C-alpha cells in the first residue's frame, strides 16, 4: 500500500507539472485542447467521440461510415488511440475533456514510472525525479503536443522496461529467457496491451527493446573478444553490407514509404529545437535554418538536453574509480549484467532514428536499422525520429547511474539540482489551443437545421499520411463531433489507395474537386449521375465555407438540390448552408446515432 500511495503521489506531481506547462488548458479543460487550426490534434477528439458513439450503438468501433460515406473507413491502421475511447466509456465527460484527461494521466504516469524505474536502479531521489522529468517532458514529446497525441501516451513504457527483466530471467547464451515471475510477466502483457491501444509506434519500440535484450544475451555479445580485430571486422563488414544493401534497395525503388527521408540528424541530439522556452536561441536557430539541409519539422526532433550528453561525454573520457567492490546483492548483480544490454538498446534506438546516417545535414553511412524500412508492415513506422522517446528514458537512466559511481557525482547539489536542470531544459513555449465554442456556431447550426443524412462540405477531399485528392481540413474531424452528420470526405492515417482514384473519377464529387481548383466548370453532371449520387450519398446539407463559394461550386450545388426542397442560410463566419430542413424528408440509412 505504501508503494502504491507513493506512486500515486508522483503521478499527481507529474500530472500537475503537465497542467502547469500547458496552462491555461486546466482552466478550460472541457472546452479547449492543445493544437491549432489545421493540426492533427483534432483527430483525437474525434477518436474519443466516435469510439464511444459506435460502442453504445452496438457497432464495430474499428470501422466507420461517418467518414467517406457510404463506403466508410477501416480504422485499424488509423491513429485511433482506442485507449482514450475506452476511457471515454468509463468517464463520460465529453470528448474534449476526456482527451485532456488521458493526456494528463499519461504524462503523470510517464514521469512517475520513470522515477520508479530509476529508483529500482538505485538512483537517488533527486536523480530519479530528473529521469522522470526528462522522460515525461522531453523535447520530442512537447514538440508533438500540438499535433500527435498518440506519441504522448507513454505511461506504460517505463513500467514495462522495469518489469521485463523481473518477469524473464535473461542469461548469457540463452535465446529463450526463463519465466522468473509470472505476475510480472502478466503485468508486461497487460502493459503491452495498453500500449497497443495507445500507439503502434511505441508498441514496436517495446518489442524492439525486448528483442535487443534477448539478442544481447543470446549472442553472448559481451563475451566477444573485443581486444582482437576479428569482432570489429565482423561488425564493420556487417555495417558496410547494410549500407550497400540499402543503397541498392533504394536504387531498385523498393517501397520504404518515405521513411528514410524522415531521418533525424545526429546534430539534433545536441541542438535545442525552436519550441523550447529557455534553451533555444540565435545559435540553435542558425542550426535549423542554415546547417541542417532540411526544413524544420517536429518529425526531426531528437534533442536530449545539454546536461545529459555533457555528463555522458565526461564519464566516457574519465576513468571509473578503481577498487570498487563488486556487488554482492543478487538483484544488484543482475542490474549490473543488464546495464550493457540497456546500453545496447539505447544504441539501437539511436541508429533507428538516423536511417540515412545524417550528420549536420549530410547523409553518410546507412546503419543496419535502415533495412527495417524495406520490411513490409514494419515500414509503416515511417517517422524514425519518434524512436527517440526510448532514448529519453534509457540515456538519462544509464548516465545518472554511472554518475552515482563517481564520488563527485554523489553530492547533494548534483542530486537535487538535476530535477531543476531537467525542468529548465524541457519547458516549452506556450502551446496553441483550440477553443471549441469559438468555432462551434456554424456546425451546431447544421445539426439544428438540417435533416439527418450526409453533409457535403467545401473544401472537399480525402487524405491520408501519404496521399491527397482534393483539399481536406483536418478541423472537419472536430466539426463532425458538433454537427453529427456523415461526411463524404475523409482524413485518416491510412486509406485504401483505390479510394483516391474513385473520388477523382466520381461524376459529382470529382467535379467538386475540380471546381475548388478552377472557378470555371466545363460541364455539369447528367440527370442520371445526379440521381445516382442522391441515392448513394443521401445528402441533406451542403456547407460552402469562405474561399470555396465560387460560381462553379454554386452552380453544382444548385443542380444537385433542384426540386429537393432545400433552403439556404448565411451562417456566422461567412459560410453558406444549403440544407433540407429537419423533418422535411427522412434519410434512409443505418448509422450510429448515440450522442456524445
PALOPA-325171 format. One record per residue: x, y, z of N, C-alpha, C, O in turn. Coordinates in steps of 0.02 Angstrom, whole numbers, plus 50000, padded with zeros to 5 digits. Example, Ala and Ser with C-alpha at 12.3 -4.5 7.8 and 13.67 -1.06 7.14 Angstrom:
BEGIN
506604971650390506154977550390506604983550390507124983450423/506424988850354506844994750357506455000250394506705005750402/
This chain:
BEGIN
500414994050000500005000050000500435006350000500275011249967/500985006150038501425011950041501725013449972501755019249952/501935008249936502215009249870501685012049822501835016349781/501075009549829500535012049785500395019449799500315023349752/500375021349862500255028349879500815032849854500695038349831/501435030349859502005034249834501945035149758502065040549732/501765029749724501695030149651501125034949633501185038849586/500575034549669500015039149656500225046349668500015050849632/500625047449720500855054149735501295056949679501215062749660/501755052849653502175055249599501775056149534501925060649495/501275051849524500845052849465500495059549469500455063149420/500235061249528499905067749537500395073449527500225078649499/501025072549551501535077749544501675079149470501685084949449/501785073949432501955074949361501335077049321501395080749272/500745074949342500135077349309500055084849321499855088549276/500215087049382500195094249396500705097949354500585103549332/501285094849344501795097949300501535098749229501665103849197/501175093749204500885094249137500385099949134500385103849086/499955100549184499465105949184499805112749190499545117749164/500375113049224500735119349230501035121449163500985127349143/501355116849127501685118849065501185119849008501355122748957/500555117449016500045118648965499535123948987499035124948953/499665127249043499195132349068499075137649013499555139648981/498465139849002497855139149043497385133449022496785134149029/497655128048995497215122548975496785120149033496195118649024/497085119749093496715117149150496105121349167495605118849193/496135127849151495575132349165495015131549114494465134149124/495155128149058494665127149005494665119748985494675118048926/494645115449035494765108349025494235105048982494385100148947/493625107448984493075104248947492935107548880492545104948841/493255113148866493105116748804493705117648758493625119148699/494315116848784494925118048745495345111748742495315107548786/495745111348690496255106048687496855108748648496795113748612/497425105448656498045107848627498055106648552497865101248528/498275111648514498295111248442497875116648410497325118048433/498125119548357497775124948324497445122848259497405116848245/497205127648220496885126048156497345122148110497935123748103/497075117048077497455113148030497915107948060498275104548024/497915107348126498365102448158498045095548157497455094748143/498465090548173498215083648178497855082348244497555076948252/497885087148290497605085848356496855084648355496585081348398/496505087448304495775086748302495555079448297495015077748319/495985075248268495775068248259495695064648325495315059748329/496045066748378496005063148441495345064548477495065060148510/495085070648469494425072048495493905067948456493435065248486/493995067548391493545063348350493595056048371493085052648376/494205053648382494305046648403493885044948464493535039948466/493945049248516493575048048578492825048348566492445044248592/492615053148526491895054048510491625047948473491105045248492/491975045748421491695040348380491725033648416491255029748410/492255032248453492315025848487491715024848533491395019548532/491575029748574491005029148620490345028748582489905024848600/490275032748532489665032948491489525026148459488965023748460/490055023148431489965016648398489815011148447489365007048435/490175010848503490075005448552489365005848581489035000748587/489145011848599488475012448628487925010848578487375008848598/488075011648514487585009848462487635002548441487255000348399/488114998848470488194991848453488554990648388488474985348357/488944995448365489304994848302490044993348315490294994348371/490384991148264491104989748268491484996348272491475000248224/491824997748328492175004148334492805004648290493095010048285/493004999148259493604999248217493425000448143493854999748099/492805002148131492595003748062492075009248067491635009148111/492105014048022491625019548024491355021047955491715020747905/490715022647952490405025347892490265032747900489965035847857/490485035547956490415042747966490885046747921490765052647908/491415043547897491885046547850491845042647785491705036647784/491965046147730491965043147663491315039347651491315033847623/490765042347673490105039147665489945038447591490065043147553/489655032747569489425027047609489935021347617489815016647654/490505021747582490985016247584491265015247654491325009547677/491445020647688491715020147755492465019247756492795018747704/492745019147817493465018847827493635013547879493325013347933/494115009247863494385004447911494875008147956495335011347932/494775007648022495175011548070495755007648101496075010148147/495875001548078496404997548109497095000848101497505000348147/497225004048045497875007348035497825014848043498295018548026/497265017248068497195024348083497515025748151497565021348193/497735031848161498005033948226497405034848272497175040448283/497165029348299496495029248328496485030048404495975032148431/497025028348438497065028748511496435025948546496095029648582/496285019448536495685016648568495695017248644495165017148675/496285017848674496315018348747495925024548771495625024348825/495945029948732495565035948751494815034548743494415036948783/494635030748692493935028848683493675024648741493115025548764/494085019948764493895015848821493805020248883493325019348921/494265024948893494205029648949493565033648943493245035248993/493375035448881492765039248871492145035248889491655037948913/492165028648879491615024348901491565024248977491015024249005/492145024149010492155023749083492015030449115491715030849169/492245035849082492165042549111491825046949058492165050349020/491165046849054490805050449000490745057949014490215060349032/491295061449006491315068549022491375072848959491505078848964/491285069848900491365073548838492025072048805492525070748840/492045072248740492645070048704493235074748714493805072448716/493125081248722493675085948734493975084748803494575084048810/493545084548853493785083648922494135077048932494655076648965/493865071648903494175065048913494845064648877495295061148900/494915068048821495555068148786496075071748829496645069548834/495885077448858496345080948903496505076748964497075076748988/496015073148990496135068849048496625063349031497075061849071/496555060348972497015055048951497735057548946498195054248968/497825063548918498505066348914498785067748983499365066348997/498365070549027498595072149094498815065749131499345065649163/498415060549126498585054149158499225051249128499645048549164/499295051649062499875048749029500515052249050501015048949064/500505058949052501105062549074501255061049147501835060349167/500725060549188500835058949258501135052049267501605051249305/500865047049232501125040249237501815039549205502225035649230/501945043249151502605042949120503145045349168503655042049176/503025051049200503515053549248503585049249309504135047849332/503015047049336503035042749396503365036049380503745033449420/503215033249321503505026849302504255027349292504625022849313/504495032749261505215033549251505565034649318506115032149328/505235038149364505525039049431505555032349467506065030749498/505025028449462505015021749492505575017349463505915013849500/505655017549397506185013549365506875015749389507295011449404/506985022249394507635024749416507775022649488508345021149505/507275022649530507375020549599507535013049602507935010949644/507225009049559507395001949556508125000849536508424995849555/508395005549499509095005149478509555008849527510115010549510/509305010149586509685012849642509925020049632510465021849656/509545024049596509695031049591509395034749650508885032649677/509715040149671509445044249725508795047649704508625047749645/508445050449753507795053349737507845059149688507435059749643/508355063349696508425068949650508555066649579508235069049532/509025061949571509175059349505508575055749475508435056249415/508215052049517507625048349493507085053149468506775051849416/506975058549504506485063549482506705066649416506285068049372/507355067849409507605070749346507485066049288507285068249233/507585059549298507435054649245506695055049227506515054749168/506275055749278505555056449265505395062549223504975062249178/505715068149239505585074349201505825073649129505465075449083/506435071049119506705070449051506285065649008506205066748948/506015060449040505605055849000504905058748988504655058548932/504585061249040503895063649033503845069848988503385070448948/504325074448996504275080948962504845082248913504995087948899/505155076948888505705077848840505495081848780504905082348763/505995084748746505855089248690505455085848635505035088948603/505585079448624505215075848571504465075848587504055076848542/504295074648649503595074148667503255080948667502695081548641/503575086048695503245092548696503195095548627502745099548614/503645093648581503585096048512502955093348479502655096748437/502755087348498502175084148467501525085748504500985083448484/501565089648558500955091148597500405094448555499825092748565/500565099048509500015102048470499785097748412499335099848375/500075091848402499925088048341499755080748354499215078448333/500195077048387500165069648386500105066848456500605065148488/499495066348480499385064148549499595056848559499795055048614/499535052748506499695045648516500415044548538500565039748573/500865049048517501565048448536501675050348609502205049048637/501185053348640501245055748709500965050648759501045051548819/500645045348734500335040448778500845035148797500805029348776/501335037148837501905032948854501895030648926502415028548953/501325031148959501305029649030501505022549047501755021349103/501415017749002501575010749016502315009149004502555004049028/502665013448967503345011748944503835010349000504135005049001/503935014949048504435013649100504265007649144504705004149168/503615006449154503425000549194503594994149156503814989249187/503484994049091503664988149051504414987049053504644981449064/504804992449043505534991949044505784989349112506264985649115/505444991349165505654989149231505434982149248505794978549283/504844980149224504574973549242504844967949198504884962249221/505044969449136505254964149091505844960049120505804953949119/506384963249145506924959149174506724955449237507054950649257/506184957649269505934954049328505514948149306505514942849338/505144948949251504704943649226505104938049194504934932149203/505634939749157506044934849122506754935149148507024940449161/507044929349156507734928949180508194928549119508234923349086/508534934049104508984934349047509664931449068509974933849115/509884926249032510514923049048510954922848985510704921948930/511594923748995512064923848940512054917148903512104911848934/511974917448837511974911448796511294908348787511224903248753/510784911248818510114908348815509654912748773509544918648790/509384910048718508954913748674508224913848698507824917948676/508054909148742507374908948768507394910048843507494905348881/507314916248865507354917648937506814913748976506254912948952/507004911449034506534907849076506064912749112506264918349127/505454910449124504984914649162505184914549235505214909249266/505334920449262505554920949331504994923149378504994921449437/504524926949352503984929649394503354930049351503294934249307/502884925549364502274925149324501854931449330501564933649280/501824934349389501424940449398501734946249359501374950249329/502394946749361502724952049323502624951049248502534955849211/502634944649226502524943249155501814945249135501704948149082/501324943749177500634945849163500594953449161500224956249120/500974956749205500984964049203501274966649138501014971549111/501794963449113502094965449048501594964648991501534968948948/501224959048993500724957848941500184963248944499984965948892/499954964849004499444969949012499704976748989499344980548956/500324978349008500614984748987500704985048911500604990248880/500894979348882500954979148809500284980248775500244983548724/499744977348803499084978348775498864985648780498584988448733/498994988648838498824995748847499194999948795498915004648766/499834998348785500235002148736499965001048665499935005748626/499764994848649499484993448583498844997348571498694999148514/498454998648623497845002548617497985010048617497535014048609/498625011848627498815018848629499165021148566498995026348537/499675017348545500095019548489500485013648461500805010148499/500445012648396500815007048366501555008348363501955003648364/501775014648359502485016148360502785013648426503275009848427/502505015948482502775014148547502725006648559503165003848592/502205003448533502154996148540502754992748509503044988148538/502944994948449503524991848416504174993748451504644989748451/504214999648481504835001248518504914996348576505474994248591/504374994548610504424989748664504604982848638504994979248670/504344980948580504534974548551505264974548531505624969648543/505504980048502506214980548484506644980248546507164976948547/506444983748599506824983548662506884976448688507424974348708/506334972848687506334965948711506804961648668507174957548694/506774962648602507194958748556507934960148567508344955648563/508114966448581508814968148593509064964648656509624962048656/508664964648709508874961248770508974953748758509464950848783/508524950648721508594943548706509214942448663509614937948677/509304946448610509864945548565510534946748599511014943148585/510574951748642511194953248677511434947348718512024945448716/510964944348755511154938748798511244932348757511714928548769/510794931248709510844925048670511474924648629511764919348622/511694930248601512294930348559512934931248599513474931448569/512894931648665513474932448708513914938248686514534937748685/513614943848669513984949448640514524951948688515074953748666/514384951948752514874954548799515494950148804516024952348824/515424943648785515984939048790516414938848727516924935448725/516204942548676516624942748616517304945848633517354950148677/517804943548599518494945948614518614952648578518904952948524/518374957848611518394964448580519094967348575519204972348539/519584964448610520274966848604520614964348541521154966548523/520284959648506520554957148443520204960548385519684963748393/520494959748326520224963248268519634959748237519234962948202/519554953148250519024949448215518314951948231517934952848184/518124953148294517444955648306517324962348272516784963548245/517824966748274517734973348243517674972648167517304976348135/518054967948139518004966848067517304964248048517024966247997/517034959748090516374957148077515844962648081515394963048039/515894966848133515424972348140515484977248082514984979348053/516104979048065516214983648009515964980847944515664984447903/516074974347933515834971247872515074971147869514774972347816/514754969847926514024969847927513744976747914513244977447878/514054981847943513824988747932513904990647858513464993647828/514484988947829514604990547758514104986847713513844989747665/513974980547729513494976647689512794979747694512434980147645/512614981947754511954985147763511914991547723511404992947691/512444995547724512445001847686512355000547611511945003747578/512734995747585512674994147514511984991447498511694993147446/511724987247542511064984347530510524989747528510084989547485/510564994547574510074999947575510115003947511509595005647482/510715005547488510795009447426510525005647366510205008547322/510634999047364510384995047309509614994647310509294995047258/509334993947370508604993747376508295000447356507775000647324/508635005847374508385012447353508425013147277507955015547245/508975010847248509065011347176508545007147139508305009047086/508355001447169507844997147139507134999547154506654996447132/507085005047190506435008047207505985003347246505375003147236/506284999447291505894995247336505524999747385505815004547412/504894998347396504475002647438504755003347508504874998347542/504855009547531505055010847600504595015947633504735018147689/504055017947599503555022647624503855029347645503575032847687/504415031047617504715037547630505065038147697505255043547718/505135032447732505415032747800506135035247802506325038647850/506545033547752507235035747752507275043347748507715046447779/506825046347711506835053547704506675057247768506835063147775/506355053747816506195056847880506745055947931506645057147991/507335053847909507885052747955508025058947998508025064547973/508145057748061508365063148105509095064848089509415061348050/509335070048120510035072248112510385071248179510135073348231/510975068148178511335067048240511485073548276511505073748338/511575078948238511675085448270511085087748310511145091648356/510485085248291509885087148326509855084748398509475087348438/510265079748416510295077448485510605082648531510505082448591/510975087348502511355092148543511095099348536511295103648575/510665100648487510455107548473509715108448492509295104748467/509565113248536508875114148558508405116148501508575120548462/507835112848495507345114748443506985121248461507005123348519/506655124348413506365130948424505815131248477505665136648503/505495125648493504925126148538505125126248611504685126748654/505775125748627505985125848697506065133048720506375137148686/505795134448778505745141348802506415144248825506565150048810/506805140348861507405143148893508055141548857508565144648872/508065136748811508685134748780508765137148708509325138348685/508215137948673508265139948602508495147148596508255151548632/508965148248550509225155048539509495155848469509385151448427/509855161348456510105162648388510555157048361510525155448302/510965154048405511425148948380511045142648358511215139648307/510535140748397510145134848376509695136548317509545132248276/509465142848313509075144948255509485144448192509235142448139/510125146248197510575145648139510665138448118510715136848059/510675133948168510755126848152510165124448109510265121248057/509565125848132508985123448096508875127248031508585124547984/509105133448028508985137347968509515136647914509365137547855/510135134947933510675135047885511095128647884511305126447830/511215125647941511655119847943511295113647918511555110147874/510715112347946510325106447925510005107947858509665113047849/510095103447811509845104547743509125102047735508945099447682/508725102747786508025100847784507615106347817507855109647863/506995107347795506565112047831506455109447902506425103347913/506385114047949506255112048018505595108148020505095110247990/505595102648057504985098648065505005095448133505535093448157/504425094848164504395091448228504585084148220504775080948269/504545081448159504735074448148505485073448148505715067748142/505875078748153506605078048156506885079348226507495079248235/506465080548275506695082548341506895076348382506495071748392/507515076448406507775070948448508185073748506508565070048537/508125080148521508545083448570508505080048638507955078748663/509085078648668509125075248733509275079948790509315077848848/509345086348776509575091048827510315092348819510645089248778/510575096848860511285098448859511665094948915512245092948905/511345094148972511705091349030511865083949020512435081849031/511375079949000511485072748994512025071048943512475067248959/512015073848881512565072448835513235074848862513745071648852/513235080548898513855083048927514125078348980514715076848980/513685076049024513895071249075514135064749044514635061849066/513795062548992513985056348958514685056948929515075052248931/514835062748900515495063948872516025063848927516555060748919/515895067248983516375067449038516485060449066517055058549079/515955056749076516015049949103516395045349056516745040849078/516325046548991516675042348942517415043848942517825039348934/517595050248950518295052348945518675051649010519295051949010/518335050649065518675049849130518625042649152518155039049137/519125040649189519155033749212518685032549271518595036849314/518395026649271517995024649328518475023049386518985019949375/518295025149447518735023749503518895016349510518455012049502/519515014849526519725007949537519585005849609519485010049653/519564999549619519474996949686518754996649710518624995549769/518284997749664517584997249683517404989949697517564985549657/517074988849752516884982049770516344979549724515874983149706/516414973249704515894970149662515254969349702515294967849762/514684970449672514054969849709513954962649733514094957849698/513714962149794513574955549823512824953949823512634948149825/512414959049819511694958049817511494955149749511684958049698/511134949449747510954946349682510574951149636510674951149576/510124955149665509744959849624510204964949592510114966849534/510694967349630511164972249603511624969049551511814972249502/511814962849563512214959249513511834958549447512124959149393/511194957149453510774956449392510724963049355510764963249294/510644968549393510624975149361511284976749327511294979649273/511834974849359512494975949328512554972049263512874974349216/512264966049261512274962149199511834965349146512004965149086/511274968249167510804971149119511044977949092510824980049038/511474981349129511694987949109511944988249037511704992448999/512424983949017512654984048947512104982448897512104985148842/511624978148915511074976548870510624982648860510404984048805/510504986348914510114992548909510494997648866510195001248826/511154997948874511555002448833511525000448760511485004748716/511534993948746511474991548677510794993548648510744995348590/510274993248690509604995348667509615002748650509305004848601/509955006748691509995013948677510355015248611510135019448572/510895011648598511255012348534510805010248476510785013548424/510435004948486509975002648434509465008048417509355009548358/509155011048467508655016148454508965022448424508655025948384/509585023948443509945029448412510005028348337509885032848297/510195022248318510275020548247509595020448211509555022148152/509065018448246508405018448216508205025548195507895026448143/508395030448235508185037348221508545040348161508305045348133/509115037548140509515040548086509635035548031510215033648019/509115033147996509215028147943509645030647885509925026647848/509695037247877510135039947825510825041647852511245044047815/510945040447917511585042247946511725049647940512295051647929/511215053747947511275060947935511665064347990511505063548049/512175068247971512585071948019512625079147995512935080547943/512325083748032512325090848015512115091947942512425095647904/511575088547924511275089747859511545085547802511295085947746/512045081447815512355077547762512265070047776512435067747830/512005066447728511905059247735512575055647731513015057547691/512655050547772513295046747773513145039347771512775037047727/513415035547816513345028347817512655026247840512435028247894/512305022247800511645019747820511735013947868512055008947850/511465014347929511555008947978511115002947960510655003647920/511254997147990510844991247976510104992247992509674989147961/509954996548041509244997648058508855000748001508245000448000/509195003747952508845006647894508485001247854508005002747819/508724995047858508404989647821507684988347845507284985547808/507524990347906506844989447932506334993147889505754991147886/506544998447855506085002347815505894998847750505455001247713/506214993347735506044989547675505664983147692505504979147647/505504982247755505124976347777504384978147777504184982747813/503974974647738503254976147737502964976147808503164972147850/502494980447819502154981747882502594985747930502374990747957/503224983447941503674987347984503804994147954503944998947991/503774994747888503915001247858503335006147866503365011747842/502795004047901502295008947921502565013547976502285018847988/503105011548008503445015848057503895020648018504505020048020/503585025247982503935029147932504245035547960504555039347922/504175036848024504475042748055504975040448108504805040048167/505585038748088506055035448133506265039548193506435036648245/506255046148188506465050248245506035049148306506235050648362/505435046348297504985045148353505265039948401505055039548459/505745035948378506075031148423506475034648477506685031548526/506595041148468506975044948518506645045048586506985046548636/505995043448590505675043248655505995038048700506015038948761/506235032548672506575027448712507245029948737507465028148792/507575034148697508215037048719508095041948776508525042648820/507525045348776507365049948831507295046348898507335049348951/507185039848895507145035848956507815032448971508065032949027/508095029048922508685024848934509315028948946509715027248990/509425034248908510055037948913510115041548980510625040849013/509605045349003509665048249071509735043049125510125043949173/509375037449119509415032149170510125029449175510395029049230/510425027549119511085024549120511625029649137512105028049172/511545035849113512045041049127512055042649201512595043049231/511485043649231511465045449302511645039549346511895040549401/511525033549324511755027649362512515027449362512825026149414/512815028749304513555029049301513815034749343514355034249373/513445040349345513665046149384513705044549458514155046849492/513235040549483513225038949554513825034549575513955033749634/514175031649526514755027549541515395031749545515935029149559/515335038249532515895042849539515795046749604515245049149618/516325047449644516245050949707515965058049699515545060149739/516185061549647515945068349637515215068649613514905073849614/514965062949591514285062849566513765061349619513165061449605/513985060049680513505058449733513335064449776512935063849823/513615070149761513495076149802512765078149800512415077249750/512535080749857511825082649861511655088049811511095088249785/512135092549797512005097849747511845094849679511405097249643/512215089449661512065086049598511375083049601510955084149557/511255079249654510635075349658510015079749654509545078149617/510005085249692509405089249694509405095049644508895098249633/509985096249613509995101149559509765098249493509545101849448/509815091549487509635088349424508895089449403508775091049345/508415088749449507715089849428507605096949403507225098049355/507925101849435507835108849414508125109849344507805113049302/508715107049331509005107549264508555104149213508455106749158/508285098349231507845094749185507235098949167507025099149109/506945102349217506355106549204506545112349157506175113749110/507105115549169507325121149127507465118849056507335122549008/507735112849049507915110348982507305108248941507335108048880/506755106548975506185103748939505585108448934505105106948898/505595114148969505005118448970504875121448901505325124648873/504275120548874504145122848805503865129948803503675132848854/503855132648742503505138848729502745137748740502525131948740/502355143148747501625142148752501355138148693501555139148636/500905133648708500645128948658499965131348634499535132948676/499855131748569499205134048544498635129448565498735123448574/498045132348571497455128448592496875129848543496845135048512/496435125048539495805125948503495255126948555495145122748599/494915132548549494345134148594493705132348556493495135948512/493415126748574492855123948535492265128848529491995129448474/492055132348582491485136948573491595142248521491115144848492/492225144048507492365149248459492235147048387492135151248343/492235140548375492135138048306491495133948299491355131348245/491105133448352490555128648353489925131148317489545127048291/489815137648315489165140248293488935137648225488365135348220/489345137848172489095135548107488895128148107488425126148074/489255124148146489145116948144488565114848189488225109948176/488465118648242487865117548282487245119548243486705116748252/487325124548199486765126548156486595120948106486015119748092/487105117548080486995111948035486595106548071486115103848043/486795104948132486435099748170485715101748184485265097648182/485615108248199484945110448217484475111148157483875109848162/484755113148100484335114848042484235109047993483685107947968/484775105347980484755100447926484465093747949484565091648006/484125090447903483865083747917484445078947925484995080247900/484335073247958484865068147963485075065947893484665065547848/485705064547886485955062347821486695063947815487065063847864/486905065547754487605066647740487725074047726487325077347693/488285076647752488485083447739489035083547686489535080047692/488935087447634489445088547583489725095547596489385100547585/490345095947620490645102347639491225103947594491625099547576/491285110247576491875112547539492315116547586492065120347627/492985115647581493325111447532493195103947544493065101847600/493235100147490493075093047492493665089047466494005091047419/493795083347498494325078947475494435073247524494085072747573/494925069147509495135063747555495895063947561496245065847514/496135061947619496855062447632497055057247683496685055847731/497645054247672497955050147724498675052447732498855057847709/499085048347765499775050447778500215050847717500775053447722/499985048347659500415048247600500085051047537500425052347488/499415051947538499075053847476498555059247491498335060047548/498365062747438497865067947444497485068547378497785068447324/496835069047382496405070547325495945076247346495575075547395/495955081747310495565087547330495915091347385496535091847385/495535094047431495825097747487495435095947550494825095447548/495795094947605495485092447666495665097047724496245098947733/495165098847763495275102347827495285097047882494785093647893/495855096447917495865091747973495375093748027495145089548065/495205100148029494715102648078494035099448069493625099448115/493895096548009493245093547997493105087748045492525086148058/493635084648071493525079248120493215082048184492775078948213/493465087848206493145091048263492435093248246491965092148284/492355096348188491705098948169491175093448165490585094648180/491385087448146490895081948142490615080148210490035078148216/491015080948262490765079548329490235084548350489865083448398/490195090248314489705095448330489075094748287488525095448313/489165093348221488565093048179488285085948172487695085148156/488685080748185488465073748187488155071348122487705067148123/488395073748066488195071248000488775067347970489355069047982/488615062247931489145058747895489465063347844489145068147821/490095061947827490465065947778490655061747718490805055747725/490655064747659490865061047600491625061147594491915056947559/491955065947627492685066147627492955062247686492575059447726/493615062147693493925058447748494635060847759494985062847713/494845060547822495545061347841495705055847890495425055647945/496145051347871496345045747913497075044047899497335045847846/497395040647945498105039047937498245034847876498725035947840/497815029847864497895025447806497215024347773496725022647807/497195025447707496595024147668496765019547610497335019447587/496275015847587496375011647528496575016047469496205020647452/497155014747437497375018947381496855019647326496835024647291/496425014547318495925014847265495415020347277495115022847229/495325022347340494825027547355495005034147323494565038047305/495645035547315495865041947287495675042447213495455047647190/495785036947177495585036947107494825037147100494565040247054/494475033847146493745033647142493435040547151492975042347114/493685044347200493365050847212493525055747155493105059947139/494115055147125494275059447068493835057747008493635062146970/493675051247000493275049046943492525049646955492135049046907/492315050947017491605051447031491305057346993491585062846995/490745056346958490475061646915490245067846954490185073246925/490095067147019489885072847059490455075247104490645081147101/490725070847145491255072947191491875075047153492225079747174/492025071747098492595073747058492515080847031493005084547025/491895082747015491765089546991491845094647047492055100347036/491655092747109491785097147166492535098647172492735104347182/492935093347166493665094247172493925098747116494345103047129/493675097847056493885102147000493655109347011494025113946997/493045110247035492775116947046493145120647100493185126847099/493425117047149493815120347201494465123347174494705128447198/494745120047123495375122247095495285127047037495745130847020/494695127047005494585131046945493875133946949493385130146955/493825140446945493165143646952492705142146893492105143346897/492985139646838492585137946779492485130446776492975126646776/491865128246774491705121046770491415119646701490885122346683/491765115546663491575114546592490885111446586490475113846547/490745106146622490105102546616489825100946684490195100446733/489175100246687488835098146748488655090846743488615088146687/488545087446799488355080346795487675079546761487255084046763/487585073746731486945072346697486405070946748486535069946807/485785070746724485225069246768485295062346799485145061446858/485535057546761485625050746787486175050646841486105047246891/486705054446830487255054646879487025058146942487215056146997/486615063346935486355066746994485895062147034485925061847095/485465058546999485005053947033485385048447069485215046647126/485905045747037486305040447069486675043247130486735039747181/486915049347126487265052447182486785053347241486975051847298/486185055847228485705056847283485535050247317485485049947378/485445044947278485265038447307485835035447347485735032347399/486445036447323487025033347355487265037247416487415034347468/487305043847411487595047947463487075050547512487245051847570/486455051347491485915053847534486095060547567486065061147628/486265065547526486475071947555485875075747584485345076047554/485965078447644485445082547674485675089747682485285094147701/486325091147669486575097947676487215098847637487615094147629/487305104947613487925106947580488185113147617487825118047624/488805112847640489095118347677489665121247636490175118047624/489575127547614490065130847572490435136047615490155141247632/491055134447632491435138747676491785144347638491895143747578/491955149847672492285155447639492895153047600493295149047624/492965155747540493515153747496493335147947451493705146447404/492765144847463492545139147422491805140047404491395135447412/491645146047380490965147747360490955150547289490555155047274/491385147947247491435150647179490785149447140490355145547161/490735152847084490135152047042490065144847019489505142247014/490635141547005490605134546983490325130047038489915125647024/490545131047100490295127047155489555128547167489165123947180/489355134847163488655136647173488215133547119487655131247133/488445133347056488065130247002487985122747015487455119947004/488525119647038488505112447051488005110847107487615106147101/488025114747161487555113647216486835114947194486375111447215/486755119847151486075121547128485755115747089485175114247100/486135112547046485845106947007485745100847051485295096847038/486155099947103486085094147147485485094847193485205089847215/485275101047208484735102147256484085104147222483575105047256/484095104947158483495107347122482895102647134482955096547125/482335105547154481725101647164481725097147225481295092847231/482205098147270482265093747329482045097047394482115094147448/481785103247390481545106647450482095109347494481995110247554/482675110747466483225113447504483135121047515482825124447475/483405123347571483405130547586484135132847594484595128847599/484215139347595484895142147601484915147147658484445150947669/485475146947696485555151647752486285153647758486735149547751/486395160147771487065162647785487215161447859486825163247902/487795158347873487975156747942488505161447968488815165247931/488605161248033489125165148065489805163348035489965157448026/490195168448019490855167247990490865167247915491395166547885/490285168047883490265168647810490115162247773490065162347711/490025156647807489855150347773489135150547749488705153947779/488995146947695488315146447668488085139247676488425134547656/487505138347707487215131747717486615130947672486135134747675/486635125947629486075123947587485825117247615486195112347613/485215117047640485015111347681484295109447669483875113547649/484155103047681483465100647684483255101147757483575098247800/482715104747772482525105747842482395099247878482145094347849/482565099147942482445093247983481705091547982481275095847992/481555085147971480865082847970480535083347902479985080747892/480875086747854480555087547789480555081047749480065079447715/481105077347754481145071147715481655066547748482255067747740/481445061447783481925057147817482395053647768482205052147711/483005052447791483515049147750483555041947771483615040347831/483535037447723483595030247737484335028547742484715030347698/484525025247795485235023347803485365022047876485175026047918/485685016547891485805014547961486495016647982486995014147957/486525021348029487165023648056487105024248131486555024348159/487685024648164487695025548236487345032148253487435037048218/486945032148307486555038148321486605040348394486275045248413/486995037048435487035039048505487395045648512487835047248471/487225049448562487515056148572488205055548603488385050448632/488575060948596489245061248626489185061548702489695061848736/
